Amino acid sequence: MKRIAIFASGNGTNAENITHHFNGKEKAGEVALIVCNRSGAGVVERAKRLNVPVALIDKNKMADKEYMLGLLEEHNIDFVVLAGFLMMIPSYLIEEYRDSIINIHPSLLPAYGGKGMYGRHVHEAVVAAGEKETGITIHRVSEECDGGEILFQAKISVTPEMSVEDVEKEIHRLEASHFPAVIERILSN
C-alpha cells in the first residue's frame, strides 16, 4: 500500500474526497500526511477531522531540501498529490519523487495553465474567452509549471448562459468524481 501526502493550500475538498476514498478501505494507498502552506486554510481543519497529520510549511521550509525530504521520509511517503497547492514544487522534490507527484488543474491543459492560472482565475478566463468546453487535467509534475505528462482529462460543455460560478461548480463535480479514482488507478499500476 502506497502512502500518500496531499499538498493543499485552500479549502481542501479534494483532499477530503481523496482521504475518504482511500483511508479505512482496502485500496492501493492511504493518505498519511497533509502538507499546507497556509495555517488558516480549510484543509487544515478537514485534516484534523479526518485524523490525518498536518505539516505547515512556508517558503523557507519548502526550499530546505533536508527538511522536506526528512518530513516525507518520517511519514514514509511514496506518492505526492497536489490538490490546489499554490507553491511551486522545487526541482529536488520532483527529482526525488520522479513520476510519483501528480497535480490536478481546472482546465484542459495546455489551455489556461501557467503562473497565476489557478482556481477561479481559470474559470474567469474560460468564460471571458467564450470557450465552448473546459474541464480538468490530471498530470505528472515536472519542472515546467503545469507541464508534465497528461494522465487524464475530463470535459464539460460551456454554454453562453453559464456564469463563472456555474463553471466552477461543474469543475468541482468533475474533480470529485474523477480525481480519487485516477489516483487509485495510477497507484495500482
Order of alpha helices (4+ residues) and beta strands (2+ residues): beta-alpha-beta-alpha-beta-alpha-alpha-beta-alpha-beta-alpha-beta-beta-alpha
